[in-house]
Amino acid sequence: MTPGSTCPGPEVRSACNLDCGDRCLLLVSRTASGLQIRPDESDSWTNGLTCGKILRYPERLASPSRIREPQLKQADGIWRTASWEEAWTRIIPALEKALESDPASVLFLRGSGSLGRSKAHLDHVFRRLGARSTRGSLCDEAGIAALEQDWGSLDMNDPQEIDAAEAVVLWGKHPRACSTHTAAAVRRARRRGAPVIAVNPDSAAVAGLSTEVIRILPGADRFLALAVAKRLLEDDGFPQEADRLAGLREFRSLCRHWETGNLAEAAGCSEDEIELLARTYASTTRVATLVGWGLQRYLHGGENVRAIDTLCLIAGTIGREGGGLYYGLPSNRGFAPLPHAYPTPPEPLSLPRLGRELATRGAGIEFAWIAAANPVNQCPDSAAVAEGLAGVPTVVVVDAFWTDTARSASVVLPPALWLEEEDVVGSWWRKGLAAVRKATEPPAQCRTDWEITSELERRLGLEAHYPDLDSWLNASLPSECGGLDRLRRETWCELPHDPVVFRDGSAHADGRFRLLDSLSPPEPPEPPETPETPDLSGAERPLRLLSLIRREAMHSQILPENQRGWDSDDGLGLPMRMNPETARSRNLAPGDTVELEASDHRLTGRLLFDEGLVPGVVACPRDGWVQFGLGPNLLTADLTSDMGETAAFYETRVAVRAGSSEKARRSRPSSE
């Protein structure tokens, strides 16, 4: 059993707070071997299923690598364990000095490493101070901006409507990695005979789920979607509900401008594959289109999503049972707004370009507070982010492990983790709120996020608007939940909603949906030749880097003792996949050590052949730690999408060459 654990009963009904929209309801119990987690079968969505990430979570609580006491970096760069009083003595004067100089010199950054309404108290405190925040996204904002432009709001059918689908299109979606229950719904659809068509540059991601795979070129989704919509218009003339569509005339003109063959070439697919998708969308309005977030991590990411939602509108699948486009929901949906006025905030820093911002416009940052986030690891150009934070006199990081960001801090504060705290959490996939219950006590010197920010508030002399966590959570709940006590008894509060959205039109004032009105041409396969970058032979041309989602981890929440590359026999770092055609053109063989290079940084790994991966790319898993030589964001460029200022991770080009096994064997970093 976890040392010091004191469960309030033999079994606790709770909910997961990981950055996943499934929002599993769970039963947590104590056994002789420690905490045990099992899915709550009484919940119709969880339905007896949950992911390995949840089941393994107790390992995080008991990990020998966990930070259990505050840590202070000394003038010589050496870390030492400290008391909370010592930590506050370092933090408060530095923060007060920065606020007195200019509130804009204070930066706060809260991520999604741990979700829950209690975490938003950090925003409340720092917004009261007039501090600077960040803008843009590392995840989904390009698609959100696209759907808000076309539909008037971010919304989608209840995911249980997938069970009424007569066909499913996995457009860039890898549900087995990101949504156990969505993957289960897709499997059920396939078992009942519904076609499941996957559009993906990486067929391995959807092997076993799909009946057909269209292996598209990376970032070319807009061309395939337009080609299919063009084919539908050729067959049917005008959609049945053309009066719901704004810009149909212009869209038809756009379709006429592009030849189907040219669109197929730009997408890297065949005209037969276009016909396959067109027949599927024409056969029924019950086509569930599941759109992944990877296809908007390109320069034209927003346009990709707009093209797909336009196809769904032309096909008449929006506002239909069993149909719809599934992308996500606002994660704070359902929480009641709090009645507070804040000072006008300073211009935020761009999160996808954080390293550059800290080095230039953000150079005046004197104090930074980072919680539930690992920007050195997760943002593009990791080295620039680390360098930028090194220039900030005081950096406070709230983290339970020595992540890449924690290593860049001045002070590290150890938080309580999920299962060690009370909270309420929303979902970006389900329309409801869930109670997160405490199942065990945290280590003696770990504090909940609420306790940390409340103490910060008190030491700064700010009036406490909310005397305790329960008052904050109660104020945040909508009336439908019947109060915090009821939510804790019932665990889940389903918020009122129509399971099928947009039945009567869009959320725009005129009720009409907007259609795609332009299409950016294909990007050249690599940067044009310049005197500095002479023309290269095909075998030397840079490859597109796809740093793809891991199935086994939630972002960078990978225990140090489990980091691949250090503990393996050969220590050769990341697995790097290439199509055999691409690898052989470079005289590379399976098992070779390879080096990827971009912007004077190198990453070493072991080569794997994968015929299901589109040629011209190299794919590796994301989220490994930079300090262990496993972080691909050491190479990614800080480019952003056309909409929503989302990091365009997949636009990065890397040089690939055979590496030295000796180079790959690095010494483990010294203990912090």
C-alpha positions as CSV (number, residue, x, y, z in Angstrom):
1,M,0.0,0.0,0.0
2,T,1.2,3.5,-0.7
3,P,2.9,4.9,2.4
4,G,0.6,7.1,4.4
5,S,-2.5,6.3,2.3
6,T,-5.8,6.8,4.1
7,C,-8.7,6.1,1.8
8,P,-12.0,7.3,3.2
9,G,-13.5,3.9,2.5
10,P,-12.6,0.5,0.9
11,E,-13.4,1.9,-2.6
12,V,-13.7,5.4,-4.0
13,R,-15.7,6.3,-7.1
14,S,-13.8,8.9,-9.0
15,A,-12.9,10.2,-12.5
16,C,-9.7,10.5,-14.5
17,N,-8.2,14.0,-14.8
18,L,-5.7,13.2,-17.6
19,D,-5.7,15.3,-20.8
20,C,-8.1,13.0,-22.5
21,G,-11.7,13.7,-23.5
22,D,-13.0,10.2,-22.6
23,R,-13.3,11.2,-18.9
24,C,-13.5,7.7,-17.6
25,L,-15.3,7.0,-14.4
26,L,-13.4,4.7,-12.1
27,L,-13.4,2.7,-8.9
28,V,-10.2,3.0,-6.8
29,S,-9.4,0.6,-4.0
30,R,-6.6,-0.3,-1.7
31,T,-5.0,-3.7,-1.8
32,A,-2.0,-5.2,-0.1
33,S,0.1,-4.3,-3.2
34,G,-1.1,-0.7,-3.4
35,L,-3.9,1.3,-5.2
36,Q,-5.9,-0.6,-7.8
37,I,-8.0,1.1,-10.5
38,R,-10.8,-0.5,-12.5
39,P,-13.4,1.1,-14.8
40,D,-16.8,1.9,-13.5
41,E,-19.1,-0.4,-15.5
42,S,-22.2,1.6,-14.4
43,D,-21.2,4.5,-16.7
44,S,-22.6,3.9,-20.1
45,W,-19.6,5.5,-21.8
46,T,-16.8,4.1,-19.7
47,N,-18.6,0.7,-20.1
48,G,-16.0,-1.4,-18.4
49,L,-13.1,-0.1,-20.4
50,T,-10.2,2.2,-19.6
51,C,-6.7,2.7,-21.0
52,G,-3.3,1.4,-19.8
53,K,-2.2,5.0,-18.9
54,I,-4.8,5.1,-16.2
55,L,-4.2,1.6,-14.9
56,R,-0.4,2.3,-14.6
57,Y,-0.9,5.7,-12.9
58,P,-0.2,4.4,-9.3
59,E,3.3,3.9,-10.5
60,R,3.7,7.6,-10.8
61,L,2.6,8.1,-7.1
62,A,5.2,5.6,-5.8
63,S,8.0,6.3,-8.3
64,P,11.4,6.7,-6.7
65,S,12.0,9.5,-9.2
66,R,9.2,11.6,-7.7
67,I,10.0,15.0,-6.2
68,R,8.6,15.0,-2.7
69,E,10.0,18.2,-1.2
70,P,10.6,21.8,-2.6
71,Q,13.9,22.2,-4.5
72,L,16.0,25.3,-4.8
73,K,18.7,26.0,-7.3
74,Q,21.7,27.6,-5.7
75,A,24.1,30.2,-7.2
76,D,26.4,27.4,-8.2
77,G,23.7,25.7,-10.2
78,I,23.4,22.8,-7.7
79,W,19.9,21.9,-6.5
80,R,19.1,21.3,-2.8
81,T,16.1,20.2,-0.9
82,A,14.3,23.0,1.0
83,S,11.4,23.6,3.3
84,W,8.2,25.3,2.0
85,E,9.1,28.4,4.0
86,E,12.5,28.6,2.3
87,A,10.8,28.2,-1.1
88,W,8.3,31.0,-0.4
89,T,11.2,33.2,0.9
90,R,12.8,32.8,-2.5
91,I,9.6,33.3,-4.5
92,I,7.6,36.1,-2.9
93,P,10.3,38.9,-2.9
94,A,11.2,38.1,-6.5
95,L,7.6,38.2,-7.6
96,E,6.8,41.4,-5.7
97,K,9.9,43.0,-7.2
98,A,8.8,42.1,-10.7
99,L,5.2,43.3,-10.1
100,E,6.5,46.6,-8.8
101,S,8.6,47.0,-11.8
102,D,5.9,46.0,-14.3
103,P,3.2,43.4,-14.0
104,A,3.9,42.5,-17.7
105,S,7.3,41.2,-16.6
106,V,5.5,38.3,-14.8
107,L,4.6,35.4,-17.0
108,F,2.3,32.5,-16.0
109,L,1.8,29.4,-18.1
110,R,-0.7,26.7,-17.2
111,G,-0.9,23.6,-19.3
112,S,-3.0,20.5,-19.4
113,G,-0.7,18.0,-17.7
114,S,-3.3,17.8,-14.9
115,L,-6.8,18.9,-15.6
116,G,-9.4,20.1,-13.1
117,R,-11.2,23.3,-12.1
118,S,-8.9,23.7,-9.1
119,K,-6.0,24.4,-11.5
120,A,-7.8,27.4,-12.9
121,H,-7.3,29.2,-9.6
122,L,-3.8,29.9,-10.8
123,D,-5.3,31.9,-13.7
124,H,-7.5,33.8,-11.3
125,V,-4.6,34.8,-9.0
126,F,-2.2,35.8,-11.8
127,R,-4.9,37.7,-13.8
128,R,-5.6,39.7,-10.6
129,L,-1.9,40.6,-10.6
130,G,-2.1,41.8,-14.3
131,A,0.5,39.2,-15.3
132,R,1.3,38.1,-18.8
133,S,0.0,34.8,-20.2
134,T,0.5,32.9,-23.5
135,R,-1.6,32.6,-26.7
136,G,-1.8,30.0,-29.4
137,S,-1.8,26.3,-29.0
138,L,0.3,23.1,-29.2
139,C,-2.8,21.0,-29.8
140,D,-6.0,21.9,-31.4
141,E,-6.5,25.6,-31.9
142,A,-6.2,25.7,-35.7
143,G,-9.1,23.2,-36.0
144,I,-11.2,25.1,-33.4
145,A,-10.7,28.4,-35.3
146,A,-11.7,26.6,-38.5
147,L,-14.9,25.2,-37.1
148,E,-15.9,28.4,-35.3
149,Q,-15.5,30.2,-38.6
150,D,-17.6,27.7,-40.5
151,W,-20.1,26.7,-37.9
152,G,-20.2,29.6,-35.5
153,S,-19.2,27.5,-32.5
154,L,-17.1,24.5,-31.6
155,D,-19.6,21.6,-31.0
156,M,-20.2,18.0,-32.1
157,N,-22.6,15.2,-31.7
158,D,-22.6,13.1,-28.6
159,P,-19.9,10.5,-29.2
160,Q,-22.4,7.7,-28.6
161,E,-24.0,8.7,-31.9
162,I,-21.1,6.9,-33.5
163,D,-23.0,3.7,-32.6
164,A,-25.7,4.9,-35.1
165,A,-23.3,5.5,-37.9
166,E,-23.6,3.5,-41.2
167,A,-20.0,4.5,-42.2
168,V,-17.0,5.9,-40.3
169,V,-14.2,8.0,-41.7
170,L,-11.1,8.2,-39.5
171,W,-9.6,11.4,-41.0
172,G,-6.2,11.7,-39.4
173,K,-7.6,10.1,-36.3
174,H,-5.7,7.5,-34.3
175,P,-8.4,6.6,-31.7
176,R,-6.5,3.7,-30.1
177,A,-3.9,6.1,-28.9
178,C,-6.1,9.0,-27.9
179,S,-9.6,7.5,-27.0
180,T,-10.1,4.0,-25.9
181,H,-13.9,4.3,-26.1
182,T,-14.0,5.9,-29.5
183,A,-11.8,3.1,-30.8
184,A,-14.3,0.6,-29.2
185,A,-17.2,2.4,-31.0
186,V,-15.3,2.2,-34.3
187,R,-14.7,-1.5,-33.8
188,R,-18.4,-2.0,-33.1
189,A,-19.2,-0.2,-36.3
190,R,-16.9,-2.5,-38.3
191,R,-18.4,-5.6,-36.7
192,R,-21.9,-4.6,-37.7
193,G,-20.7,-4.2,-41.3
194,A,-20.2,-0.4,-41.6
195,P,-17.2,0.5,-43.8
196,V,-14.4,2.2,-41.8
197,I,-12.2,4.3,-44.1
198,A,-9.0,5.8,-42.7
199,V,-7.2,8.8,-44.3
200,N,-3.7,8.8,-42.8
201,P,0.0,9.0,-44.0
202,D,0.7,6.2,-41.5
203,S,-1.4,3.1,-42.0
204,A,0.1,1.5,-39.0
205,A,-1.9,3.9,-36.8
206,V,-5.2,2.5,-38.0
207,A,-4.3,-1.1,-38.8
208,G,-7.0,-3.4,-37.6
209,L,-9.6,-0.6,-37.1
210,S,-10.2,0.3,-40.7
211,T,-11.5,-1.6,-43.7
212,E,-9.7,0.7,-46.2
213,V,-6.7,3.1,-45.8
214,I,-6.1,6.0,-48.1
215,R,-2.4,6.8,-47.5
216,I,-2.4,10.6,-48.0
217,L,0.6,12.9,-48.3
218,P,1.2,14.7,-45.0
219,G,-0.7,18.0,-44.8
220,A,-2.5,17.4,-48.1
221,D,-6.0,16.6,-46.6
222,R,-7.6,19.8,-48.1
223,F,-7.0,18.5,-51.6
224,L,-8.6,15.1,-51.0
225,A,-11.6,16.7,-49.2
226,L,-12.1,19.2,-52.1
227,A,-11.8,16.4,-54.7
228,V,-14.5,14.3,-52.9
229,A,-16.8,17.3,-52.5
230,K,-16.3,18.2,-56.2
231,R,-17.3,14.7,-57.1
232,L,-20.5,14.9,-55.0
233,L,-21.5,18.2,-56.6
234,E,-20.9,16.7,-60.1
235,D,-23.4,13.9,-59.3
236,D,-26.1,15.7,-57.4
237,G,-25.8,19.3,-58.5
238,F,-26.9,21.3,-55.4
239,P,-27.0,19.8,-51.9
240,Q,-30.5,19.1,-50.6
241,E,-30.3,21.9,-48.0
242,A,-28.4,24.5,-50.0
243,D,-30.2,27.3,-48.2
244,R,-28.2,26.3,-45.0
245,L,-24.9,27.0,-46.9
246,A,-23.3,30.4,-47.3
247,G,-20.9,30.7,-50.2
248,L,-22.1,27.7,-52.2
249,R,-21.7,29.6,-55.5
250,E,-18.1,30.5,-54.7
251,F,-17.4,26.9,-53.5
252,R,-18.7,25.5,-56.8
253,S,-16.4,27.9,-58.6
254,L,-13.5,26.7,-56.5
255,C,-14.3,23.1,-57.5
256,R,-14.4,24.0,-61.2
257,H,-11.0,25.7,-60.9
258,W,-9.3,22.4,-59.8
259,E,-9.2,19.3,-61.9
260,T,-9.7,16.1,-60.1
261,G,-6.5,14.6,-61.4
262,N,-4.5,17.6,-60.1
263,L,-6.2,17.3,-56.6
264,A,-5.4,13.6,-56.5
265,E,-1.8,14.3,-57.4
266,A,-1.6,17.0,-54.7
267,A,-3.1,14.6,-52.1
268,G,-0.9,11.7,-53.2
269,C,-3.8,9.4,-53.7
270,S,-5.6,7.9,-56.7
271,E,-8.8,8.9,-58.4
272,D,-10.2,5.5,-57.4
273,E,-9.7,6.4,-53.8
274,I,-11.5,9.7,-54.4
275,E,-14.4,7.7,-55.8
276,L,-14.4,5.4,-52.8
277,L,-14.8,8.3,-50.4
278,A,-17.4,9.9,-52.7
279,R,-19.5,6.7,-52.8
280,T,-19.3,6.4,-49.0
281,Y,-20.5,10.0,-48.4
282,A,-23.1,9.7,-51.1
283,S,-24.5,6.4,-49.8
284,T,-25.9,7.7,-46.4
285,T,-26.1,10.8,-44.3
286,R,-25.0,8.6,-41.3
287,V,-21.3,9.0,-42.0
288,A,-19.4,9.8,-38.8
289,T,-16.3,11.7,-39.6
290,L,-13.7,11.6,-36.9
291,V,-11.0,14.3,-37.4
292,G,-7.7,14.0,-35.7
293,W,-5.6,16.9,-34.5
294,G,-2.5,15.9,-36.4
295,L,-3.9,17.1,-39.8
296,Q,-4.0,20.7,-38.4
297,R,-0.4,20.7,-37.3
298,Y,0.7,22.1,-40.7
299,L,1.0,25.6,-42.2
300,H,-2.4,25.0,-43.8
301,G,-3.9,23.2,-40.8
302,G,-7.0,25.4,-40.5
303,E,-7.6,25.0,-44.2
304,N,-7.4,21.3,-43.9
305,V,-10.2,21.2,-41.3
306,R,-12.3,23.7,-43.2
307,A,-12.1,21.5,-46.4
308,I,-13.2,18.5,-44.4
309,D,-16.1,20.2,-42.7
310,T,-17.1,21.6,-46.0
311,L,-17.2,18.1,-47.5
312,C,-19.4,17.0,-44.6
313,L,-21.8,19.9,-45.3
314,I,-22.0,19.2,-49.0
315,A,-22.6,15.5,-48.2
316,G,-25.4,16.5,-45.8
317,T,-24.0,14.6,-42.8
318,I,-24.0,17.5,-40.4
319,G,-27.0,17.7,-38.1
320,R,-27.9,14.0,-38.7
321,E,-28.2,11.1,-36.4
322,G,-25.2,8.8,-36.8
323,G,-23.4,11.5,-38.8
324,G,-21.5,14.6,-37.8
325,L,-17.9,15.7,-37.6
326,Y,-16.1,14.9,-34.4
327,Y,-13.2,17.1,-33.5
328,G,-13.7,18.2,-29.9
329,L,-15.5,20.5,-27.4
330,P,-14.4,23.5,-25.3
331,S,-12.9,21.7,-22.3
332,N,-14.3,24.4,-19.9
333,R,-17.8,23.9,-21.3
334,G,-20.3,23.7,-18.5
335,F,-18.4,25.6,-15.8
336,A,-20.2,28.7,-14.6
337,P,-18.5,32.0,-15.2
338,L,-17.1,33.7,-12.1
339,P,-18.0,37.3,-11.4
340,H,-14.6,38.9,-11.4
341,A,-13.1,41.9,-13.3
342,Y,-9.4,41.7,-14.0
343,P,-6.9,44.4,-15.2
344,T,-6.4,44.6,-18.9
345,P,-3.8,41.9,-19.6
346,P,-0.5,42.6,-21.4
347,E,0.0,41.2,-24.8
348,P,0.5,37.4,-24.4
349,L,3.6,35.6,-25.6
350,S,3.1,33.0,-28.4
351,L,3.2,29.5,-27.0
352,P,4.3,27.8,-30.2
353,R,7.2,30.4,-30.5
354,L,7.9,30.7,-26.8
355,G,11.7,30.3,-27.2
356,R,11.8,33.1,-29.8
357,E,9.4,35.3,-27.8
358,L,11.5,35.0,-24.6
359,A,14.6,35.9,-26.6
360,T,13.1,39.0,-28.3
361,R,9.8,40.6,-27.3
362,G,9.6,38.7,-24.1
363,A,13.1,39.5,-23.0
364,G,11.7,41.7,-20.2
365,I,10.2,38.7,-18.3
366,E,11.6,38.8,-14.8
367,F,9.5,36.1,-13.2
368,A,7.8,33.0,-14.6
369,W,5.4,30.5,-13.0
370,I,4.8,27.3,-14.9
371,A,2.3,24.7,-13.7
372,A,0.9,21.5,-15.3
373,A,3.1,22.1,-18.3
374,N,6.4,21.0,-19.7
375,P,7.1,23.7,-22.4
376,V,10.8,22.9,-22.8
377,N,9.7,19.4,-23.9
378,Q,6.4,20.1,-25.6
379,C,7.0,23.4,-27.5
380,P,8.8,23.6,-30.8
381,D,12.6,24.3,-30.7
382,S,13.2,22.9,-27.2
383,A,16.7,24.4,-27.0
384,A,15.4,27.9,-27.6
385,V,12.8,27.5,-24.9
386,A,15.4,26.3,-22.4
387,E,17.7,29.1,-23.3
388,G,14.8,31.6,-23.0
389,L,13.9,30.4,-19.5
390,A,17.6,30.5,-18.5
391,G,17.4,34.3,-19.1
392,V,14.5,34.7,-16.7
393,P,15.9,35.5,-13.2
394,T,13.2,33.5,-11.3
395,V,11.4,30.5,-12.7
396,V,9.0,28.6,-10.5
397,V,7.9,25.2,-11.8
398,V,5.2,23.1,-10.1
399,D,6.1,19.5,-11.1
400,A,6.5,16.1,-9.5
401,F,9.4,15.0,-11.7
402,W,12.7,16.4,-13.0
403,T,11.2,17.1,-16.5
404,D,13.1,19.1,-19.1
405,T,11.2,22.2,-17.8
406,A,11.8,21.5,-14.1
407,R,15.6,21.4,-14.9
408,S,15.2,24.9,-16.2
409,A,13.7,26.3,-13.0
410,S,15.0,28.3,-10.1
411,V,12.4,26.7,-7.7
412,V,10.5,23.5,-8.1
413,L,7.4,23.0,-6.0
414,P,6.1,19.4,-5.6
415,P,2.4,19.0,-6.2
416,A,-0.1,16.4,-5.1
417,L,-1.1,14.2,-8.1
418,W,-4.3,12.7,-9.3
419,L,-5.8,10.3,-6.7
420,E,-4.3,12.5,-4.0
421,E,-6.7,15.5,-4.3
422,E,-10.3,16.5,-4.8
423,D,-11.4,18.3,-7.9
424,V,-14.0,18.7,-10.6
425,V,-13.1,18.1,-14.3
426,G,-14.8,18.8,-17.6
427,S,-14.3,17.1,-20.9
428,W,-13.5,18.0,-24.5
429,W,-15.3,14.9,-25.8
430,R,-18.2,14.3,-23.4
431,K,-20.9,16.9,-22.4
432,G,-20.7,16.7,-18.6
433,L,-18.7,17.3,-15.5
434,A,-17.1,14.7,-13.2
435,A,-16.0,14.7,-9.6
436,V,-12.4,13.8,-9.0
437,R,-12.1,12.2,-5.5
438,K,-9.1,11.7,-3.3
439,A,-8.2,8.1,-2.8
440,T,-4.9,8.4,-1.0
441,E,-2.8,11.0,0.9
442,P,0.0,12.7,-0.9
443,P,3.6,12.6,0.4
444,A,3.9,14.9,3.5
445,Q,5.6,17.8,1.7
446,C,3.5,17.7,-1.5
447,R,0.7,20.3,-1.8
448,T,-2.3,20.4,-4.1
449,D,-2.4,23.1,-6.8
450,W,-5.2,24.8,-4.8
451,E,-3.1,24.9,-1.7
452,I,-0.1,26.3,-3.5
453,T,-2.0,29.1,-5.3
454,S,-4.0,29.9,-2.2
455,E,-0.8,30.3,-0.2
456,L,0.6,32.5,-2.9
457,E,-2.5,34.6,-2.8
458,R,-2.2,35.0,1.0
459,R,1.5,35.8,1.0
460,L,0.9,38.5,-1.6
461,G,-1.7,40.1,0.6
462,L,-4.6,39.5,-1.8
463,E,-8.1,39.2,-0.5
464,A,-9.2,35.5,-0.7
465,H,-12.4,35.5,-2.8
466,Y,-12.8,31.8,-2.0
467,P,-11.9,30.6,1.5
468,D,-11.4,27.0,0.5
469,L,-11.5,24.7,-2.4
470,D,-15.1,23.6,-2.0
471,S,-16.3,27.2,-2.2
472,W,-14.3,27.7,-5.5
473,L,-15.7,24.5,-7.0
474,N,-19.3,25.2,-5.9
475,A,-19.1,28.7,-7.5
476,S,-17.9,27.1,-10.7
477,L,-20.7,24.5,-11.0
478,P,-23.8,25.1,-13.1
479,S,-27.2,24.7,-11.4
480,E,-27.8,21.5,-13.3
481,C,-25.3,19.7,-11.1
482,G,-27.2,20.4,-8.0
483,G,-24.1,21.4,-6.0
484,L,-20.8,19.9,-5.2
485,D,-22.1,17.4,-2.6
486,R,-24.5,15.9,-5.1
487,L,-21.8,15.7,-7.8
488,R,-19.5,13.9,-5.4
489,R,-22.2,11.4,-4.6
490,E,-23.0,10.8,-8.2
491,T,-19.5,11.4,-9.7
492,W,-20.9,12.4,-13.1
493,C,-23.2,15.2,-14.1
494,E,-24.6,14.9,-17.6
495,L,-25.3,18.5,-18.9
496,P,-28.4,19.1,-20.9
497,H,-27.7,18.7,-24.6
498,D,-29.2,17.5,-27.9
499,P,-27.2,14.4,-28.9
500,V,-27.2,15.7,-32.5
501,V,-26.0,19.3,-33.0
502,F,-26.8,21.7,-35.8
503,R,-30.1,20.1,-36.7
504,D,-31.5,23.5,-37.6
505,G,-28.5,25.2,-39.0
506,S,-25.2,26.7,-37.7
507,A,-24.6,28.8,-34.6
508,H,-24.1,31.9,-36.8
509,A,-26.8,34.6,-36.4
510,D,-28.1,33.8,-39.9
511,G,-28.1,30.0,-39.2
512,R,-26.0,29.3,-42.3
513,F,-22.8,27.4,-42.5
514,R,-19.7,28.9,-44.2
515,L,-18.0,26.9,-46.9
516,L,-14.3,26.8,-47.9
517,D,-13.7,29.7,-50.2
518,S,-10.1,29.3,-51.3
519,L,-7.4,26.6,-51.5
520,S,-3.7,27.1,-51.0
521,P,-1.6,25.4,-53.6
522,P,0.7,22.5,-52.7
523,E,3.9,23.4,-50.9
524,P,7.1,22.6,-52.7
525,P,8.6,19.3,-51.4
526,E,11.5,21.1,-49.8
527,P,12.8,24.7,-49.5
528,P,13.8,26.2,-52.8
529,E,17.5,26.1,-53.8
530,T,19.6,29.1,-52.6
531,P,23.3,29.7,-52.5
532,E,23.3,28.5,-48.9
533,T,21.2,25.4,-49.7
534,P,22.4,24.0,-53.0
535,D,20.4,21.5,-55.0
536,L,20.6,18.0,-53.5
537,S,20.2,14.6,-55.0
538,G,17.0,12.7,-54.1
539,A,18.9,10.7,-51.5
540,E,20.1,13.8,-49.8
541,R,16.9,15.8,-49.7
542,P,15.6,16.5,-46.3
543,L,12.6,14.5,-45.1
544,R,9.5,15.7,-43.3
545,L,9.6,14.8,-39.6
546,L,6.4,13.4,-38.2
547,S,6.6,13.3,-34.4
548,L,3.5,11.2,-33.6
549,I,1.4,10.5,-30.6
550,R,2.4,7.7,-28.3
551,R,-0.2,5.2,-27.3
552,E,1.4,4.3,-24.0
553,A,1.9,7.8,-22.5
554,M,0.0,11.0,-21.9
555,H,2.2,13.6,-23.5
556,S,5.5,13.7,-21.6
557,Q,4.2,12.0,-18.5
558,I,6.8,9.2,-18.9
559,L,8.6,8.1,-15.7
560,P,12.4,8.7,-16.0
561,E,13.0,5.1,-15.2
562,N,10.9,4.1,-18.2
563,Q,12.5,6.3,-20.8
564,R,13.4,4.3,-23.8
565,G,17.0,4.5,-25.0
566,W,18.7,4.7,-21.6
567,D,17.8,1.4,-20.2
568,S,17.8,-0.6,-23.4
569,D,20.8,-2.8,-24.2
570,D,22.1,-0.6,-27.0
571,G,21.0,2.8,-25.8
572,L,20.2,3.9,-29.3
573,G,17.4,6.2,-28.5
574,L,14.2,6.8,-30.5
575,P,12.7,4.3,-32.9
576,M,12.6,6.0,-36.3
577,R,10.4,4.6,-39.0
578,M,10.8,5.1,-42.8
579,N,9.2,3.6,-45.8
580,P,11.7,1.1,-47.3
581,E,11.8,3.0,-50.5
582,T,12.9,6.2,-48.7
583,A,15.5,4.4,-46.6
584,R,17.1,2.4,-49.4
585,S,17.5,5.6,-51.5
586,R,19.8,6.6,-48.6
587,N,21.6,3.3,-48.4
588,L,20.0,2.6,-45.0
589,A,18.9,-0.8,-43.7
590,P,16.7,-1.9,-40.8
591,G,18.4,-1.7,-37.5
592,D,20.9,1.0,-38.6
593,T,21.7,3.8,-36.3
594,V,20.5,7.0,-37.9
595,E,20.9,10.7,-37.1
596,L,18.3,13.4,-37.8
597,E,19.6,16.9,-38.0
598,A,17.9,20.3,-38.1
599,S,18.9,23.7,-36.9
600,D,22.3,22.5,-35.7
601,H,20.7,19.9,-33.4
602,R,20.9,16.1,-33.8
603,L,18.8,13.3,-32.6
604,T,19.9,9.7,-32.8
605,G,17.8,6.5,-33.1
606,R,17.4,3.1,-34.5
607,L,15.8,2.7,-38.0
608,L,12.7,0.6,-38.6
609,F,11.2,-0.2,-42.0
610,D,7.5,0.4,-42.4
611,E,5.8,-0.1,-45.7
612,G,2.6,1.5,-44.4
613,L,4.3,4.9,-43.9
614,V,4.1,7.3,-46.8
615,P,7.5,7.8,-48.6
616,G,9.4,11.0,-48.0
617,V,9.0,11.2,-44.2
618,V,10.6,9.9,-41.1
619,A,8.3,9.2,-38.1
620,C,9.2,8.9,-34.5
621,P,7.2,9.0,-31.2
622,R,6.9,12.3,-29.5
623,D,7.1,13.3,-25.8
624,G,10.3,11.5,-24.8
625,W,12.5,13.8,-22.7
626,V,15.2,15.9,-24.3
627,Q,17.6,15.3,-21.5
628,F,17.6,11.6,-22.4
629,G,18.1,12.3,-26.1
630,L,14.5,11.3,-26.9
631,G,12.8,14.6,-27.5
632,P,12.0,15.3,-31.2
633,N,11.1,19.0,-30.4
634,L,14.8,19.6,-30.2
635,L,14.5,19.6,-34.0
636,T,11.1,21.0,-34.7
637,A,10.8,24.5,-36.1
638,D,8.6,27.1,-34.4
639,L,6.3,27.5,-37.4
640,T,2.5,28.2,-36.9
641,S,-0.7,27.3,-38.7
642,D,-2.8,29.6,-40.9
643,M,-5.5,29.8,-38.2
644,G,-5.5,29.7,-34.4
645,E,-1.7,30.1,-34.1
646,T,-1.1,26.4,-33.6
647,A,2.3,24.9,-33.7
648,A,2.9,23.5,-37.2
649,F,5.1,20.6,-35.8
650,Y,4.9,18.5,-39.0
651,E,6.4,21.2,-41.3
652,T,9.9,20.5,-40.0
653,R,12.4,19.1,-42.5
654,V,15.3,17.1,-41.2
655,A,18.5,15.8,-42.8
656,V,18.9,12.1,-42.3
657,R,22.2,10.2,-42.3
658,A,23.7,7.0,-41.0
659,G,24.9,7.6,-37.4
660,S,27.6,6.2,-35.3
661,S,26.6,3.7,-32.6
662,E,29.3,5.3,-30.5
663,K,27.7,8.7,-30.8
664,A,24.4,7.3,-29.7
665,R,25.8,6.0,-26.4
666,R,25.6,9.1,-24.1
667,S,26.2,9.2,-20.4
668,R,23.1,9.4,-18.3
669,P,22.7,13.0,-17.0
670,S,23.9,13.5,-13.4
671,S,21.1,13.4,-10.8
672,E,19.5,16.7,-10.1
